[in-house]
Amino acid sequence: MINPTPRVRIAPSPTGEPHVGTVYIALFNYLFAKKMGGEFILRIEDTDATRSTPEFEEKVLDALKWTGLTWSEGPDVGGPYGPYRQSDRKDMYQPYAQELLNKGHAFRCFCTPERLEQMREAQRAGGKPPKYDGLCLHLKAEEVTAKMAAGETSVVRMKIPTEGSCDFTDGVYGEVSIPWDSVDMQVLIKGDGMPTYHMANVIDDHLMKITHVARGEEWLASVPKHILLYRYFEWDQPVFMHLSLMRNADKSKLSKRKNPTSISYYSALGYLPEALMNFLGLFFIQIAEGEELLTMDELANQFDPDNLSKAGAIFDIQKLDWLNGRWLREKLTPEEFIARSLEWAMENLRLTEGLKLSQSRISKLGELPQLAGFLLSGDVGLTPASFAGLKTSPAETLEIINTVQADLEKILEWNVETIDQELRSVADKLGKKLRVVTPPLFVAVSGSARSLPLFDSMALLGRSVVRQRLKVAATVVASMVGDGN
C-alpha cells in the first residue's frame, strides 16, 4: 500500500565522479515521488572521510542538476529534517549507538585490523565466507571498561540472531528470506567515531521520515541488518524496493574499468540530459514500440511502481545514441540547437581556454580545428599509426599509459597542478624523464603528436574523458605489442 504522502531520497557518496547508476536510481525515486505526489530528497552520505571530498560533492550536485532533477530538501536547499550531509550529523549517531549497547543489541569490539585480516584469510582458506567470528561478543563489562580506560580503540558492532531467517517483502522482488547465519555482525560505529553506512542510513531515513527506500539490488543482502536496526530501535521500517543493476550487453556489471560511467563523460560528449533521462526512464515503464521519445513529465505519467521488471537494465549505448539523435532533430528548434551547441562547447571553458592555448601555436585560424579540435571531439581516431612515430617502443608506451591510467585515479582535485604533480610522480616511479612519459599521452588524449599543452588539455577535457581516451589508447597499443610491432 502506498503512503498518501511518500518521502523518498537519493543518498550518493561524494567519493568519485558521479556515476550514471546514481542517476538511474535517482530518476526512479524522482518519478516515484512525482507520480505519487510525494517528496524527493537529496542526502549526501559522506561517512567515508578518507575518500569524500567537497569537490566530488559539488560534482554530484552539478551532475544531478544537469539531468534536470530537482529536490525539495537537500544540502543546498535546506529543509525541516537537516542537516542533509552526514558529516554534519556526526554527533546525532552516538546516542543511538549507546542505546543499542545499553539494550544489549550491540557490543564493543577491540579486534585490530591485523587480527581481523588473519581471521578472514583463515575463513577464506577454509572455503567459508569471511565474517566476524564473535571474539569480543562475550567480553564482560569490567573487561570492556578496562580496555576503554587503557585507551584501546574499539568499534561498535551489532548483534545478530543465531537462528531462523529475516523474511520481508521487497517492492520489486516480492517475498525474500535471508538466513541470519549468513549476516555479519556489522560495524555500526567506526574507531574514529563516524557511523558506517548501515547505521547512518537507517537513523537518517527514520529521522527524515523516509517511507520508501529504492536502491540498487546490490543492497538487497544488507536489508536484514537494516530491518534488525529498525526492530532494535522499535521503529516502523520503510518499504524496500531493490532495482536491477544496469549492465552491459554481455550482462557484466557496468563499471568505469570497462566503459564510461561518469555523467560528466556523457555531458562532455554532447548527450542531451533530456535524452539520457529518457533512456534511463524507459527501464521503469512499459510502452509500445514507436513511443520511446518521452519527456520527464511523460515518463512520470507512464510510471507504475507496481509493475517493475526484475530483468537487468541493459545500458545499450547504441539506443542512447539513437534517442539522443532523435532529441536533437525532433525536439529542438534550430535556435535551440545552436544555443545548446554553444553551451556544450563552453562547458568547463573548453572552447575559450582552448582558444587561448592555441593563440601562440598557430600561423592562421584555419589551423585551429586540427590543433584544438580534440577538445570537442568524441573520438580522436586512434590507430596503431598514431603511435608509430614515438621514440618509446609499444611495450614501453603501454606501460606508461597503463601506469598513468591507474595513478590519475588517485587525484582528488582535478586541475593542471595536480595532474602535473601526478605525472611527475609517475615518471619517477617508472624511472623515466618526464619528456619520455608525456609524448604517448599527447597522442592518447589528442590523437596527434603536436597539440596543446598536455596538462592544460587534460584539465580541460576532464577526468572522465581522459580516462576513456587512455583506455582506448591502451587497447590500441596492446594490439601493437601483440603483433610484435
N, C-alpha and C positions, 0 to 999 in steps of 0.2 A: 504494500500500500504506500502511495506517495504522500509524503508530508505536505500539507497545504502550502507551506512556505519553506521549501527546501533550501538548505545552505550547503554549497559545495565549494571546494577550493582546489587550487593548484599550488603545490609546495615544492618548487625547484630548489636545488642546492647550487650555489654560485661557485662551482669548483672547476669550471671549464667553459668552453664555447657552448652556448645554448643549443641543445640537440633537437632535431626535428621530432624525436619521440616525445619530448617535453611538450611541444606544441600540439601534437596529436592527442595527448591526454588532456591538455588544457582546453582544446577545442571541444572534446566530449563534455567536460564539465560546464563549459560556457553554453553549449547547446542545451544541455540538461536544464540549467538554470533558466535560460531564455524560454524554453518550451514550458517549463513548469511554473513560471512566474516567481522564481527564487532568486537567491543572491549568489554571485560568483566572486570568490575571494582569492587574493594572492597573498601567500605567506612565503617568506624566504627562510629556508631551513639550512642555516649556516653553522650547525653544531660541529662540523669538521673544521676546526680553527686553523689547521695546518694547510688546508687546500682552498678554503673560501677566501675570496678577495673582493674588495669594493669594485674593482674593475670588472670582474665577472658578474657581480650583482647588477651593475649598470648594463652590461651586455644582455643579461636575462630580461631586464625591464625593456630595453630597446627592442630586443627581438620580439617579445610578446606584443609590444605596441605596434611594431611594423606589421604584424599579422592582422591587425585590426581588432584584436581582443581588448575588451575593457573590463575593469573590475570595480566593484562598488566599495571594496575595502582592501587596503594593502599598505606596504611601507611608504609608498609615495603619496597616497591619498588619505591615509589615516583610517579611522573607523572606531566604533564603540568597543571593540574587543582587542585593541592593540596592546603592546606594540606587535607589529607583524613581521618582525625579524627575530629569529630565535636567540641570537646572541644578546639581544636587548631584553630577553625574557629570562636570562640565566638564573636569576635569583628566585624565580617562581617555582622551579622544579624541586629544589632541595626539601621543602616541607612535605611534598608528596612522597619523595624517597624515604624520608623519615617516618612518614605514616605507614608505608609498606614494611619498614623494618620493625616498627612498633607492633604491627599486627601479625608479624611472623610470616609475611608473604615474600620477604626479601632477606638477603644476608650479605654481610661484608666478606669480600674475597681478597686475600692478600697475596695470591699467587703472582709470581713475577712473570714478565713476558717470556723469559727463557724457560721457565718451568712449563708454561702453557704450550710453548712450541714443541718441547720434548714430548709432552703428553699427546699432542696432535700427531706428531710423527709416529709415535708408537701405535696410535689408533689406526692411522693410515696403513702402517706396515702390517697390521693385523686384519686389514680389509674392512675396518669399521669406519663409519662417517665420523669425522672429528667433532667432538662436543665436550663441554666442560664435564669433568668426572666427579664433581661434588666434594673435592678435598676439604674446602672451607665451610661446607654446608652445616657441619655439626660442631663447629667451634663453640665452646662455652662462652658465656657472656664475659666472664673475667679474662678469658684469653683474648677476646676481641678488644676489650678495654686496654689490656696491657700492650697489645700491638699498636693500637691507636696512640697510646701515651708515648710509645717508643718512636713515634713518627713514621711508622711503616705505611707505605702507600697502599690504599685499598680502593676497590671499586664496589659498587652495589649491584648484586645480581638478583634476578627474580627466581622464586621457587616455582617448580613445575610439577604438576601431578605425576605420579608414577604409574598410574593405571588408567585404562579407558582411552577415550579419544575426544577431541574437540570437534563437535558437529555444528555446522552452521549453514545458512542458506546464502549463497552468493547470487547477486543480481544477474550475473551472466552464466555462471557455471551450475547454478542450481544447488542441490544438496551436496555438501562437501564434508568429508570425515578425515581428520588427520590424527593419527595416534599420538598421545602425549609423549611416548618414549622416543619419538623422532624429533621432539622440540628441545632446543638447547636452553640452558639456564642463562638467559640473555643478560648481558651487562646493561644496566639501566643508567647508572651514573659513572662516568669515567674517572680516572685518577685525578684529572685536572678540574673536576667538579662540574664539567659540562655533561648534559644528558646525552645519551645515544639517540639515534633517530627514533627508535621504538618508544622510548619513554616520552620524549618531547612531542612526538607525533600524536600520541593518544591524549596527553594532557592538553595540548593546544587545540586539538579537534573538539574536545569536551568544552573547554573554556570559550571557544569561538562558536559553540553551538552548531557544529557541522553535523548535518543529518545524513548525508550520503558521501561515502568515500569511494571515488572512482579513480583507479590507478592501474598500472600495468600488471600483467599476470605474474611477473616475477616476484611480486609481493604476496601472492596467494599463500605461500608456505609460512609467511610471517603472521597471518591472521590469528592463529592460536595464541601467540604472545600478546597480541593486541586485545583480543577478547578476554584473555585472562586478566589483563590490567583493568579493563572495564569492570570485570567481576570483583577484583580485589578492592577497587575504589567504590564499588556499588553504584556505578553509573550506567545509564542506558547507552547501549552501543549503537553506532550508526549502521545504516545499510551498506554492505560492502559490495562493490562491483569491480571485477578484475577483467580488464580489456586485453584482448590478444595482442601480443607484441607485433610491431612491424618487422617484416622480414624481407630478405632478398628473394629473387625469383627461385633460387635453389633452396629456399626455406631456411637458410642460415640467418643468424641474428644480424640486424642492421647495426654496423659498428663503424667507427671512424677509421679503423685499420683497413677496412675493405672498401668503403665508399664514403663519399661526402655526406656527413650527417649534420653539419652545423647550419643553423638558419642563416648565418652570415654568408655562407657559401652560396646559397640559393639567391640571396639578395644581391650578392656581388655579380652573379652570372645573369642577372636581369629577369629573374622569375617575378611575376607579379604576386603580391601577397594574397590577393583575391583568388588567383589560380591555385596557389599552394593550399589554401584553406578549403577551396572547392574540392581539390584532390583528396585531402585528408578526410573531409566530411563525408565523402562517398563511402567510406568504410563503415559509417554508422547508420546508413539509411538503405532502404530498398526502393529502387527505381527501375523503370523500364529503359531499355537501350534507346539512346537518342535524347534522353532528358538529363544528361550529365552536367550541363552548364548551369551552375546554381550559385546564387549569392548566399551570404551568411543567413539572411532572413529566410530565404527559401530552404536552406538546409535545416534551420530550426523548425520550420513548418512540417518538414518531412520526417523529422527526428522522432523515433519511438523507442524509449529505453526498455520497453518490454519485449522488443523484437530485435535483439542484438545477436550478431553472429559470433560463434566461437572459433570460426575459421581464421587462420592467420591473415593479417593485413599485409598484402604484398606491395612493397614500395617499388612500383613499376615506373622507372624514370621516363620510359617512352610515353606512357599515358600522361604523366605530368607534363612532358613537353607538348603533347597534343592539346591538353587542356589549356596550357599557357598560351599556345599559339592561337587558340580559339578566343581566349580572353583579349589578346592583343588585337585581333582582327575584328571581332564581333562586338566587344563591349566598350571599346574606347573610340571616341571621335578622333579625327586627325589632330585636332588641337590638344586633346588629352594625351594622345600618343606622343606627340612632340614634347609635351610638358613632362611626362613620365620618363622619356628617354633622357632628357637633360637632367632631371632629378637623379636618375640612376647613374649617369656619368659623373655627377658631382659627389656621389656618395663617398664618404671618407676622404673627400677633397682629392680624389684620384685625378680628375681632369686638370684642375688648376695647379696642383702641386706637380703633376706630371709635366705640364707645360713649362713651369718654372725650371724644372730639372733639365728640360730639353733645350732651353734657350742657348746655352753655351756650347751645345753639341751638334748644331746643325748649321748649314750654309743657306738653306732655303726651306720654306714652310712645307714644301712637298715631301720633305724627308720625315715629317712628324709621324705619319702613320706607321712607317717602318720602324722608327726608333721607339715610339712610345705606345704604339697600338696594343702591345701585350697587356697594358694596364686595364684595357677594356675588353680583352678577348676572353672567350670562354675556353678556347683550346688553342695553344700556341703551336700545335702541329709537330710535336717532337717525333723524330725518327732517328735511327742509328746514324744517319748522315749528319744530324745536328751536333753529335758529339765527336765526330770523326776528326775534327781539327784540334782537339785538345792535346796538350802535352802529356797528360796523365793517361795511363792505359785504361781500358774498360774496367778492369778489376779494381784499379785504384779509384776511378771515378765512382764506381758503385759503392765502394767502401765510404767515400766521402759523403755521398748522397744519403746512404743509409744511416750513417752516424749523425749527420745534421738533422735528418728527419726525427730521430729519437730525441736528440738533445734540445731541439726547438720546443718540444712539448714541455720542457722544464720552465720555460719563460712564463712568468706570471703576468707582467705588464708588457704588451707587445708594442715596441717602438724602436726607432733607429738605434738608440743607445743600448738597449737590452739585446737586440739582435747582433749588434757589433760585438758586445761582450761575449755572447754565447758562441759566435763563430770563431772568435779568437781562442776561446777555451777549447773548441773542437779541434782547431789547428794544433794546439799544444798537445791534446790527447793523441792525435794522430802522428805527432812528431813531424809535422809539415809546416812550411811557411804559409801565412795567410794567403799570399798571392798564388799559391798552388791550390788551395781549397776553394777559392772564390770562382774561378772560371767555369767549372762544372755547374755551379749554382746559377751563374749568369745564364747559361744555356737552359737549365732546367726551368727557371721561372720566366724567362723572356723568349725562349726559343731561338736566341741569337747570341753570338759571341760578343757583339757590340750592342751595348744597351745603356740604360740609365744607371746611375749608381746603385749597386746591389742592395745595400742595407735600406736605402730610402725606398727602393722599389718593393722590397719585401714588406716594409711597414705599410705602404700604400695598398698593396694587394690584400693584406690581411692574413691572419694566421690560417684560416680555413682554406683559402685559395692556394697559399704557398704549400700547405700540407698536401693538397691534392696534386699540385704540379710536381712536387718531389716524388710522390707515389707513382705518377705516370712515368717520370724520368727514370726511376729505379727499375720499372718494368722494361723500359726500352733498353737501358744499358745492360740489364741482366740478360737480355736476349743476345747482346753482343758478346758477353762473356761466354754464354753457352755456345755461340757459334765459333768462338775462338778468335774473334776479331780484335 
